[in-house]
Amino acid sequence: MTPIFTQSDWDGLHEQAPVTCPDNIILDEFEELKGVPDYLGQGYGRGIELLPGVWLNFGDIEYRQDSEVKVSAHEHPIQILIFLSGFLDCNIHPTFDYTRSYLSGSGISPAYLEQYRDPQHLTFVNIEIEPDVMESFFLNDRLRQSDPVKQLFKGEDWKVSFYPQVTPAMRSLALQMWNAPYRGAAKRMYLQGKVFELLAMYLDLIAEDATRNQSAPSLKPETIARLHYAREILTTQFAQPLSLPQLAQQVGLTHRSLQRGFQTLFSMTVMDYLQQRRLEQAKQLLRQGDRTVAEVAMRVGYGHLGNFASAFKRRFGITPSQCLAGKRAIKAD
């Protein structure tokens, strides 16, 4: 049976785990190393507080035990996550791997479940920035009031998440941070510069997305927020989704406004997004290899196995059975 941990228990286990500094790493005084409990796997996490309210973390971890971490709804910082190897399954997001990164604005995060699988070797770079720090030090008045940047600051509302494809430039920056060529104060300054450079790349991506969305100036900010809320609901309830009228009622929109607004804002219909989410989750489950194709189809909400197989083949270029068997020739999303 797969053990399920709370976030606090999971963090506590890693805090208390013995850790040996790898031979290829020389730690500076401002860096902190954390271990991995022996019965879960091996590896380390390396954390640096670059500035008050700005954290940079590196992880090199090999899990040998299936486990799940249940995270309650909580306040969330601005976050960038890039995987250099491995993948992470999270029930409210697409799979994070070396092709897809994560940018989250600040605000309230819904509850979610992280899944770690045996065998799984993760290497990643994670950046977290408190919203007050970013507002105070990194943004002038004009940028602070721009629609793209305002999406990063949701206060007591649901946060907004983005899933950019990992570009060669992003991966290069992540590797440069991982292999910083300096020591001491010079290393800290170097890493600060790389973090801000990476953040600028992501802000530019948000601005590009906003430019595409300007084709529909009739969408009010309140409507946009409600559409994002609708997408969050679809992300978490894809296996047994609400009907379109029920979803529209829950987010406070008319049926027509939901359909037209979703298409305008996200460049796909509600049903297209629902199918995309189902197939992404199916791919994750098939990769794990501990369920049959039929079991996976039912779990993600497909009642007809033939329809599931056809939709999977159209999206990823291989059949569910081939994915279950370990074939990796999956088309880029």
N, C-alpha and C positions, 0 to 999 in steps of 0.2 A: 504494500500500500504506500502510495506517495505521501510523504509527510508534508503538512501545510503549516507554515510559520506566519506569525504576524510580523510586520515590518520591524517592530522594536525587538522581538526575539531574534530575528535574522541578523539585525545589526549587532545585537549583543553577542551572539555567537562569534561573529567575525572580529569584534573588538577583543574578545577574550582568547581567540585562537593564537597559538604560538606562531611566530613569524621569523623566518631567517632571510636576511637580506641576500638576494641573488648576487653571485660573483660579478655580474656585468653591470651592477648598479652601484653608484657612489652617491649616498644621500647627503644633502645639505641640511643644515640645522633647522631650516624652515619646512622640511618635508617630513611626512608621517607615513609609516608603513604599517599595513594591516594584513593579517593572515587569513587563511581559510581553514575551517575545522577539518580535521583529518578525515572524518567519516563522510564529509561532503565532497572533498577533492583536495586540490593543492593549488598554490599560486599566491598572489599578493595583490593588494591595492595600494596605490601610492598617492597621497593627497598633499596638495600645496594650497595654502591661502595666499594668493597673489597680492590681494589688496583686501582691506576689510569689506566683506560682503561679496568677494569674488574668489571662487574656488576652482581649482583644476585638479582632476583626478584621472589616474591611469589605472587600468586593470589588466592583469594577465592571470587568468584563472582557468583551471581545468576541472570541471565538475564530474564526479564519478557516481553521483547519487541523484536520481530524479527527486526534485523538490519543487514546492510552490510557495510563493510569498504573497500573502493577502494584505493589501494596502488599503487602509480606510481613506475616505475623502479627506483632503488636507489642503492647506495653503501651499502653493507651488511657486518656486522662483522661475526666472528665465533660465532655460536650459538648452544646451547643445550636446548631442550625443552622436559620436561617430564610431562605428565598429570597424576595426582593421581585420578581424577574423571572427568566425563564429556568428551566431545569431541569437536574438532574444525574442521569445514569444510573450506577448502581453495581450490580454483579452480585449482591451479597448483600443488597441492600435494595430496597424499592420506589422508584419515581422520586421525587426531592425536587423540588418546585416551589412555586409561590406558594400552593398549597392544602395541602401536606403538609410538616410540619417534621420535625426529627430531634432526639431526645434520647437520648444514650448514657450509660450508667453507665461507671464505670471497671472495669478488668480487662484481659483479653487479647482483642484483636480478631483474628478470623480473617483470612486473606489475602483480598484482593478486587481488583477491576479497576474503575477509574473511566474513564468514557468522555466525551470532550468532542467536540462536533460543530460543523461549519461549516454554516451560520452559527449562532452561539449567543451571546447576550448575557446574561451572568449578573450580577445584583446580589444581594448576600447579606450577612447579619450572622452571624458565627460567634463563639461563646464557648467557651473551654476553661478548666476548673478542675481543678487537681491534687487528687486525693481527700484527701490529708492536710490541705490547706488548708481544704477544705469541712468535714471532720470537726472540725478544731481551732477554727475561727472561726465557723461558721455554724450548727452543730447543738448543741443541748443533749443531755444524756444520754437523755432520753425520746425525742426525735426520732431520735437515732442508733440506738436499739434498735427502732424501729418497722419493721414488715415492708416498707412501701413504700420507705422511705429505704434500707434495707439492700440493696435491689436495685441501688443505685448503686455499691456497694462490693463487687466480686467478687474483688479481690486477684489471685491466680494462676489463677482460673477464667475461663471465657468471660464476656465482658461481656454485659449485657442492653441491648437497644435498643428504643425506643418511637418511634412515628411519628404524633404527634398532628396532627389537622387544625389549620391555622392559623386562629385566631379573629381577629375584628377587633381585640380587645384586644392580642393578640400582635403583629399587624402594626403597630398604632399604636405600641407600645413600640419595635419595631425601627426604625421611621421616626424616632421621637424621638431614638434613639441616633445614627442616621445624620446627623440635622440638629441636633446639640447646639447650643443657643443661647449657650453660654458659651465662654470661653477660659481657658487656664492651669489653675490648681488648681481653680477652680470647675467647669471642664469635666470634669476627672477625677472630682471628687466626684459630679457629676451623672450621669456614665456608670456609676459604681459603683452608685449607687442604682437606676438603670434595669436594670442587669444582675441585681441581687438581686431586684427586683420581677418580672422575667421568670422567674427561677429559681423564685420562689415560685409562680407560675402553673403551672409544670411539675410541681412537687412536689405541688400540689393535684390535678393530673390523675392522677398516680401513685396518690395516696391514693384517688381515686374508683375507679380500676381495681381497687385492692386490695379495696375495699368490695364490689364486684361479685363478686370471686373468693371472698369469705368465705362464699358460699353452699355451698361444699364444704370444710368444715373438716377433712375426712379427708385432704386433700392435705398431705403432709409437705414441709418445706422442701427436702429432698433430692430428692423426687419432682418438685417444681416446677422445680428446677435441671435435672433430666434432661429434662423436657418442653421447657424453653427450648433445651436442646442439640438436641433433636429438631427443633425449629422452625428452628434455625440450619442444620442439615443439609438440611432441605427447601428452605430459602432458597437454598442454594448448588448443590444437585443436582436442581433441579426438572425439568430436561429429561430426565434419566435417573435417576429416583429409585430408592431402595431399596424393596423390597417392605415392607409393614407389619411382617411378622415380622422381616425383616432390620434395619429401623430400630429396632424394639423391642430387639432383641439388642444393637445398637451402643450404645444409650443406657442399657442396663442395666435395662429394664422388661419386664414381660410384655406380650404382645400386647394383652390386655384393658386393662391399666393404661394403656398408651399411648393407646388409643382413648378410654377414658372420661376420663382425665386431661386430654388435649388438648382435648376438648370442654368440660370444666369450666373450664379455665384460660383458653382463648382464644376461647370461645364459638363454635367452629366445629369441624368434624371435620378429621381429618388430610387427607382428600381434598379438602375444601372449601378448606383453606389452600393445598394444592398447586395446585389450579386457579386460585385467586386469584393466586398468585405467577406462574404461567405466563402468565396473561392480562395482568398488569402488565408483564411483560417483553415480551410481544407488542406491547403498546401503544407501548412505548419504541422497539422496532425498526421498527414501522410509521411512527412519527413521523419517523424518520431518512430514510425514503423511498428507500433504496438496495437493498431486497430486495422480492421479490414476496410476495404473501399466502401462497402455498404454501411458499415458503422460510422465512418467519417461523413458520408453523404447525409445520413439521418441526423448526425450531431450538428451539422451546419445548416439544417433546415430544408434539405432536398428530399422530397418524398418519392421521387422517381429516379432510379439509378441511371437510366439512359440519359435523362436530361442533365444530370450531374456530370456524367462522363463527357458529354458533348460540350457543355459550357467550360469545363476544365481544359479540354483539348484546345478549344478556341482561344482561351486566355494564355495558356502557358506553353502550348506547342507539343505537349506530351499527354498521355492518358493518365488518369489517377493510378492505374496499376503500375505504369512505368515509374511514376513518382514514388510510389510505395516501395518499388524494387530498388530505388536508389539512383535512378537516372537523373542527371543534373542538367540536361540540355533544356533548361527552362528559359523561355524568352524573357528579355529584360522587360520590366513593367513599364 
